[in-house]
Amino acid sequence: PRHTGQPWTAVDGSLVILNRAEPVYPPTAARRGIEGWVKLRFNVAADGHVQDAVVVEAQPPNLFDRAALQAVQQWRFKPRQVDGRAVSTPVVQTLSFTLDT
């Protein structure tokens, strides 16, 4: 099984990801051959940590949510700079869960 993240989208595209933990494919989904995706919304804080991550939409619902949230919580970014100061930035990210064929 593999999981891919489409390029994350910051409001102005000014974030740089420093560490991206990959989600763990849920064993039940892998055994059953189920694929899907999870769309998340979160903020990258001024210190580069992810805050307030929530699932916006998922297909199938509730199957990959936990794996996606746990992975995103470990991500680290170089924060966006405004006038020389790091600022919080809203992000929307979709993680796809697909099985190798």
N, C-alpha and C positions, 0 to 999 in steps of 0.2 A: 504494500500500500504506500501511497505517497500523498503528500499534501502540498499544494502550491499556493502561494499568495500572489494575487495579482498586485501590480505595483500599488502601494498605498498612496492615498491622495491627501495631501495636506491642502489647506485652504489656498495657499499660494505656492505650493511646491518647493518650499525652502528647507525642508527637513532632510537630514542625513541619518540613515539608520546605522548604528554602530554594532549592535548585537541583535540577532534575530533568532530566537528559539523556535524550532519547528514543532508544531503540535503533534501529539501522539495519536495515531489513528485508533479509534476505539475498536478493541478486539471483536466485539459483537458485530459491528458494522462490517469489518473485514471478512469475518466468517460468512456473513450473509451476502457478501458482494454488493453492499450498499455504498453508493457514492453520494456526495452532496457538497454543500457550501454554507458558509456562515459569513454574514456581513456584520461587521462590528463598527461601533463608533466609540472613540476615546479621545482624551486630551493627552498631549505630550507636555508634561510640566516643564517649567523653566530649568529644572535639573536633569531633564532628559528621560525621566521615568514616565511610564504610562499610568494615567489616572482615569478613574470613572469609566472603565470599559463596560460597554453593554452590547448585547446582541440586538441588532436592528431588525434582522430578518434571517431566516435559515431554511434550508431545504435539504432533507426533511427536518421539520421542527424538532428541536430538543435533542437530536442525536449527536451532533458534533459540537454543540454549544460549549460544553465544559472544556473540551480539548482546545478549542480555539481561544477561549478566555484565558485559560492557564498559560498558553504559549505567549499570548500578547502581553500578559502581565510581566513577562521576563524580558521583553524587548527594551532596548535602550537606544536613545537618539541623541544626536548632537542638536541641542535645542535651537529654535529659530531666534535670530537676533533682530532687535528693533532698536535703533539708535544706540548700538553697542551693549544692549542689555538682553539677556535671555528672557523669552516670554513663552507662555503657554500657547499651544497650537492645537486646534481641533483636527481630528483625522478620521476618515472613513476607510476601512480596509475590508476586503473580501478574501477569505481563505477558502480554497477549494480542496476537497478531499476526493482523490481519485485512486483507483486500484490499477496497478500495472497489469497489462494484458499480455 
